[in-house]
Each structure stands twice: as C-alpha cells, then as structure tokens.
C-alpha cells in the first residue's frame, strides 16, 4: 500500500511539476495585485482537482464504452509521458502553444485557461490519473491513497503558485531547468514501466 501511495505521489508530482509552474504563473499574472493572484491560484487548483476527480471517476467507464482496454491505455499513456519526459530533460517543455500563450496574456480570467488546463491538469496528468486508477482497481484503500496523493500534489502546486515570485527568484531559470531535468529522468523511467506493464498484460 505504501509503495503504491509513494508511486502515485511521485508520478503526479513529476507530471504536474509544481516548481515549474512558478515562472509561468508569474508571466501570466505577475502584473496583478496579490489578492487577485491568490484568488487565481486558488481557483485554478480547485478547478484542476474537479477535472482530475471527474476524469478519474468517469474515464474508465468511457474507455469501457469505447472498447479500449486499460492495458492499451497504459501503453498509450506511457508513450505520452515519455515524450513529455524527453522535453523536460531537454528543458523544452511547452505546456501550451504560442497562440495559447499569447491569448493567456490578454484574458481577464486565466484560472481556467491556461492555468488549470493545460498547465496543471494537462493530457499527461489526465493519462496518469487514469492509469493509476486502473492500478488501484476496486480497492477503496488504494483509491483513497491515490486521492490523498493527488490532493497533496495539488496542495504543493497551490503553494508554488502562491510563492511563485520567491520560488522564481530563489531557483532562477537555471535552477528550475535543473529540477525539471531531474524530474524528467524520473518520469521517463515511470513511463517505460507503464509501457512494459501494459505490454506484459496484453501478452
């Protein structure tokens, strides 16, 4: 149980990458008042939690309806996560397109887009939560541990957003790149394991 909880926390932490959210948050809302920044950060994390919970609850049923097995999704999710991991290792992680980034700077409410989606809860996070739900199975204790691990990561993401200016100044771009590269290596290993587990289950 503890091993599963640790795996769930580590995987979600790596894919959400709370330290990496800080400079993006500053670039989007750095010119707004502290009260507005606090409100945006809280709203973005709450929306992310709702999206993850809904996808975790309904995702499996959706794939059952489409005839997609959990093993196939595990392989697909692993491939997606490996691509993200490579971008992280090369410090070329783009969570949004250039058009989305430009739009983000002109929107009044950026909590939903681009903060909650796709910065905090992007395709990688959605794929990860569904794979982890499949690994947890119907065991309520394992599902509870997964929920707690995800909540802990989102809490860290909120903390990073609230302390964004301090985190950015303390780590600097070089420090953030170093952390991101280390997390990318860990994510790559986890992604390969997801693919391997899926392939073995299909054989």
N, C-alpha and C positions, 0 to 999 in steps of 0.2 A: 504493500500500500504506500509506504513512504517513498519507495523507488518511483512509483507511478506519479505521486504528487510532485516529486522533485523534477521528473521528466516534463510534466505538464507545465510547471512554473518556468523551467529553463527554456523550453520551446517557445512559450508565449512571450517570455521576456526578450528572447533573441529576435523574434519576428516583429514585435511591437517596437523594440529598441527605444525605451524611454529617454536615454541620454541624447539620442539622435533627434528627438522631437524638439528639443530646446531651441536650437538655432532657427528651425523652420517656424516655430511659434513666434519667435521674436521678429522674423522677417515679415510675418503676416499681420501681427497685432502690436508690434513694438512701439508704434506711434500713438497708441490708445492709452487711456488712463488706467491706473492699477485696478480700479473697480471693474472696468469693462474687461480687462484681461482676466481677472479672477472669474467673472461671470462666463466668459467664453470658454475658459479652461474647464470649468465645472460642467457646463452644458455639453461640451464635446465629449468628455469622458462618460457622462451619463448616456448620451446617445450611442456611443460605442458599446457600452455594456448591454443596452437593449438590443442592438443589432446582433451582437455575439450570442445573446441568450436566445433570440428568435431563431437564428440560423442553427444553433446547437439543437434546439428543440424540434425544428421542422426540417432541417437539412436531410436527415436520414430518411424520413418519410418521402421527401421529394425525390431522392435518388432511388428509393424503392419503386416509386411510381414510374420513374424513367427507365427502370431496369438496369441501373448502374450499381455494381457491387461495391461494397466498402473497400475490398482489396484493390479494385481498379481505381477508386478514388484515392486510395493511399498512394498508389504509384504516381497518379497524376499530380497529387499534392506534393509528393516528394520531388518530382521534377520541377515544379513551380518554385518550391522552396530552395532547391539547388541553384536555380537561376538567380533568385534573389540573393542567395549567399555569395555567389560569384561577384555580383555587383557590389555587395558590401565589402568583400575582400579587396576589390579594386577601387574602393571609395567612389563608386559611380552609381550609388543607389538613388534612383529617381522614383519618388512615390507619386508623382503626378507629371502630366505632360506640360510642355511650355505654355500651351493655351490655357490649361487649368491653373497654372501658377500665375499667369497674367490676370485671369479672372478673379483669383483669390484676393488680389490686392485691391480690387475695385468693389468687392461685395461688402455690404453692411454687416451681415451676419455670416461669419466664417466658421462658426462652431460645427455646423453640419458638413459643409464642404468648404475647404478641403481638410479640416482638422479631423472630425470624426471619421469621415470617409473621403479619401482613401488613406490618410496619414496614419491614424491609429488603427482603424479596422479596415484594412485593405484585403485584397484577394488572398494574400499569404496568411493573414490572421484567420480568415473565414475557412480556408482549407485546413489550417492547423487545428482549429477548434472541432471541426467535423471529424478529422482523423482521430483526435483524442477522445471524442465521444464514442467513436467506434471501438477504441481500445478499452474504454471503461466498461462498455457493454451495459447490461441492465443493473449492474451492481450499484445501489444507491450510495454506498460509502465512497466508491471510486468517483461517481458523478459529483458527489459533494466536495471531494478533494479537488476535482477539476474546476468546479465553480469557485472554490476558495483560492486556488492558484491563479485563475484568470482575474478574480477580483483584486488580488494582491498586485498583479502586474498593472492593472488599470489604475490602482492607487499610486503606484510608482510613476506611472505616466502622468497622472494629475500633479504629483509632487514636482516632476521635472518641468511641466508647463508653468507651474506657479513660481518655480525658482529658475525659470529659463534664462534670465539675464545673468544670474550668478553662475549657473552651470556653463553658459557660453563663455563667460569671462574666465572662469577657473580652468576649464579644459582647453579652450581655444579650438580653432578648426583642426589643428594637428592632433590634439588630444582626442577630439571627437572621432577623427578618422582612425586613430589607433584603436579606440574602443570598438568602433564599428567593424574594423577588420578582424579583431579577435572574436567578436560575436558572429561574424560571417563564417569563420572557420568552424565554430561550434555548430552553426546552423547547417553547414554543408554536410557534416558528419550525421546529423539528425536526419537530413533529407535522404541521404544514401540509405540509412536504416529503414526509413519509411518505404522506399522503393524495394529494398530487399525483403522486408516483411510482406509487402503486397505480392511480390513475385512468388515467394515461397508458399503463400497461402493459396495462390491460384494453381500451383503445380499439383 
